[in-house]
Amino acid sequence: MTSNTDGGTDRNAQLFERAQALIPGGVNSPVRAFRAVGGTPRFVQRAEGAYFWDANGKRHIDYIGSWGPMILGHGHPAVVEAVTQAARDGFSFGAPTEREVELAEAIVKLVPSIDMVRLVSSGTEAAMSAIRLARGATGRSKLIKFEGCYHGHADALLVKAGSGLATFGNPTSAGVPPEVVQHTLVLEYNHLEQLDAAFAAHGDDIACLMIEPIAGNMNFVRASVPFMQRCRELCSKHGALLVFDEVMTGFRVALGGAQAVYAKLIPGFEPDVTVMGKVIGGGMPLAAFGAKRAVMQQLAPLGGVYQAGTLSGNPVATACGLATLKEIARPGFYDGLAVQARALTSGLADAANAAGVPFCHDSEGGMFGFFLLSELPQNYATVMTTDGPRFNRFFHGMLDRGIYFAPALYEAGFVSAAHSTADIAATVAAAREVFASL
Ligand SMILES: *Cc1c(COP(=O)(O)O)cnc(C)c1O
């Protein structure tokens, strides 16, 4: 029997052992398994506000928030009330409901590039459907994605760069036939020349360019303004659709998502298609994709692009999403989040500097990233030059002190409206000790 620091039984370890016998790797999504950092995953018993309690009853300050959705913190009373009410009215009908209309109205109002929206159940499903829609709408097959961007696990997106400039990709997963990714071009993020070369070679065959505008699956890397501008220009010039994967950034970096951030920097900027998830469901399985009317009308039952889902627009999930959107639409909400995210990252920077550990950081709204590097990386390859073992020691040092950051150096972090100044101060104090020990 394993023991925890209090000398009692380590229930996290016990649960992990049971789980590993029954569930591959003991988890239902790989990054939860702590493979990158080593050690035992924390099994969550319950959560409230900025905290969760693990199976040993130990409290953690949570900077993952279900990988983004819990922007209000856990168990926000208005959201719990809305979900409880909805559950009483019925879990699922397979027929339309008023809340789906209300949620669509809310999305269209908050995101000007979207005229129509379809609700689905996961970010993977939304991204996969958006690509089918782009291919159907353009009558083309090829798509562009960027190394280090994650768009869920649809076959055509599980791909890494081939050898050489602007070549078609190789599968990153067993079980994906090479033919399935032969239409996917994988380019380096923020690399203007590669982008130009790809459009010069294949421009009129490209259905869409899919991008995380602020990439949150290689820690936190922004698309530069010139790069984003060029993505927009080249897509428009060649009749390809610019697809923003805002599953992570939507309603997270700003009320209008990352596209609102870029619209401030690039006059008139809009993507053609937007993929959303995470915050939109407030912690329930809910995601969406939307675009201008002419594109969305290509979807079944109006058009020839098939897409469907038994649980799509689920009544309990839409109640959760609607209640969440209502709270985050309050004036000043994102300013408050941004202040806390910056206080956290600059506090961590001070702690790292005091210990002579290289450190740099960035944040937008309630999403942040930090690197044990002296300069902010612009692409995946540079992110991966981070000293992995050192990051892992940092991660475990913080975890021991009840601070839960992402268990991998290539993940972004999140603050919620429930994170207090005292929580941030406690985190920075812990980081001072940990950095000094690195
Ligand atoms: C999380 C994420 C996805 C996948 O969403 P799931 O709900 O996990 O399927 C897709 N794109 C981005 C940018 C994400 O962060």
The ligand as a MOL file (V3000), in Angstrom:
LIG
                    3D

  0  0  0     0  0            999 V3000
M  V30 BEGIN CTAB
M  V30 COUNTS 15 15 0 0 0
M  V30 BEGIN ATOM
M  V30 1 C -9.2810 21.3090 -26.7990 0
M  V30 2 C -9.0940 21.7020 -28.2030 0
M  V30 3 C -9.6910 20.9910 -29.2590 0
M  V30 4 C -10.4100 19.6840 -29.0480 0
M  V30 5 O -11.5480 19.8260 -28.2710 0
M  V30 6 P -12.1510 18.5250 -27.5390 0
M  V30 7 O -13.3860 19.0330 -26.9000 0
M  V30 8 O -11.0920 18.0640 -26.5860 0
M  V30 9 O -12.4150 17.5160 -28.6030 0
M  V30 10 C -9.5870 21.4970 -30.5320 0
M  V30 11 N -8.9130 22.6310 -30.7800 0
M  V30 12 C -8.3170 23.3320 -29.8040 0
M  V30 13 C -7.6080 24.6040 -30.1240 0
M  V30 14 C -8.3640 22.8760 -28.4870 0
M  V30 15 O -7.7340 23.5600 -27.5300 0
M  V30 END ATOM
M  V30 BEGIN BOND
M  V30 1 1 1 2
M  V30 2 1 2 3
M  V30 3 2 2 14
M  V30 4 1 3 4
M  V30 5 2 3 10
M  V30 6 1 4 5
M  V30 7 1 5 6
M  V30 8 2 6 7
M  V30 9 1 6 8
M  V30 10 1 6 9
M  V30 11 1 10 11
M  V30 12 2 11 12
M  V30 13 1 12 13
M  V30 14 1 12 14
M  V30 15 1 14 15
M  V30 END BOND
M  V30 END CTAB
M  END
